[in-house]
């Protein structure tokens, strides 16, 4: 059975978007795009809340 996705706010980890992608249903590149950090913008500070996409329970 398919599970819906939802956007969640999470603290930005020390491992960056690559670490976040391990628990997200979208890729590292898509996470950067979702958070407006794709075109070379400065990365968020560790602990800053950023958007991620997860499978809803």
N, C-alpha and C positions, 0 to 999 in steps of 0.2 A: 504494500500500500504506500502510495506517495505521501510524503510529509510536507506541509507548507513551510516556507521560509519566512523568517522575520528579521528585521534590522534591530540590532542591539548595540548599546553603547558599552564599550569596554575600555579599561585603562590600556594605553599603548605600552607594550612590553619592551624590555631591553633588546630582545631579538628582532624587533621591528615587524614590518608587515609580513616578512617571510615566516616568522613564528606564528603570527595571527592566522595565516593561511592554513596552517596545520589543523586548526579547529573550526575553520570557516568552510562554508559550502562553495565559496568563490575563490578565485586565484589571488595571488599577491598583486598582480597588475590591476585586477578588478577592485581590490581593496584600496589601492592607491587612488584609483579613479573615483571611487565612491567618496573618498575623503578629500578630494581636490588636491592631491599631492602627486599627480602623474607627470606634470610638465617640468619637473626640476625644482618645485617649490620646497622650502625647508621642511624636513620631517618633523613630526610632532615630538614634544619632549616626553620622556618616559613618565608614565602615569597620567598623561593628558588623555581625556576621554575621546575615543574615536569610534566610528561606525564599523560594524562588522555584520555579516549575514550568517545566521545559524538556522538549523532545522528546528522548527517549533515542536515542542513535545506533544 
